[in-house]
Amino acid sequence: MSSLRHPDLEKLKDDAAGPLAIVVSQCVEGSSLVEAHSHGRGQLLGVWRGLLTLGTAFGKWLVPNVHAVWIPPGQLHWASVHGQVDAWSVYVQPGACEGLPDQPATLRISALLREAVRRLERPDGETDTPMRALLERVVVNEIQALPVEELSLPMPTSPSLVKIAQGLLAEPAEERSLEDWAALANVSPRTLNRRFPMETGYSLGAWRQRARLLRGLELLAEGRSVTTVALELGYCNISAFIALFKRTFGVTPTQYMRQA
């Protein structure tokens, strides 16, 4: 459902001369994939309920309901839906995107932004009025002020290391040694240890652990039990998975999903 009643909504997503901010909401149920695409406007993507995964050439970003992901104008991206999701997007004029991250970033949304978006997405909300213009400005100002948080998984850039990353994403429980991964990438273990942090900001072991945790969030959002998720990710000790999850996100898996 679009909150802006306009016959050319798709065109407006690329229109620099249209409204300052366009709010669009949509309900999706079940696992699905939004194919790779881009917009002329910047996009802030969030959810009222459920969990989305956003992907680009730079990496993956999770979108739980207390966060939103900023997507710069022209950035090619795709999205995966996990379970039942009520999603919303704010499309911002390119000229108003100055000062915002030039790569996708996870932002923690504020109560003010949440309420302003709610007001703008209502089918019977403000139309072309001074109040709507004010709300649009509030939304843009809030996006510019939101803190960036780390719910991303940066991808390596070289083809040999991308091969390793893709293998870990496909099989997060995979238990290969450093030597085995280095052989897969056709590099020496020493080179792998040096280049992986240079390209991603994480050691191979830390990146793998992060990939497991983010995949765990996706599985939890799809309704899997904590035990099932831990085992599927390769943890033989369920308590170890719960402890690592709590160290990373500040709450246990059950508490996290209850908040979401």
C-alpha positions, 0 to 999 in steps of 0.5 A: 500500500502506498501512503501517497495516492499518485498514479506514477509512484514508481516514477516518483521514486526516481523523480528529483523534482517531486515531494521531498519525501515519499513514504510507502508501506507494504505487507509481505508474508513468507520467504521471498526475494526482491530482485536487484534494482536501484532508485534515483532517490535515496531510500530508508528501508524499515519494518514495523514487524518482521525482519528483512535482509538487504544485500548489495555488492558491499555486503548484507544488512539486517533490518529488524524493527528498531533499525532501518537501512539507508540506501544511497541514490543509485545504489543497486540492491536486493532484499530478502523477506523472512516470515511475515513482514510489514515494511516501510520506505522513505524515498528522499530527493537526491539533493536532500541526501547530502551529508548522509552515508554514501554507502548503505548503513544501518541506522537506529530509528528514533521515536520522532521518525517513527511517528512522522513516518506513521503519519505520512503513510496513513491513506487518509493522512496529509496531502499537499499541505504545509503540514505534510511539507513540515512532516517531510522535513522532519523525516529528512532531518531525523534521518540525517541525525540518526546514529549508525549501528553495526548490523552489517556483514561486509563482503570482501572485494577480490574474487578469491576471497569472495569465493570463501565468503560465499561458501560460508554464507551458503554453509554457515556450519562449515568447519574447514581449517584456515589451510582448507579455506586458503586452498579454496581461494588459491592463496597461502594461509598467511596471505588469507590472514592478511588480506581478509581483514584488509578487505572486510575489517574482520579476521576470517574467524570473526567474519564467520562468527558474524555471518553465523549470528546474522543468519541466526537472526534470519532463522529466528525471524522465520519461526525456528527455535533457538535450539534448532537455529544453534544446531543449524549454525554448527553450534554443538553447545546451545548455551555457547550460542546464546552467550555469544548472541547476548554479548553481540546484541545485548539480549538473548535470542528469545528476548531479541525476538520478543522485542522485535 
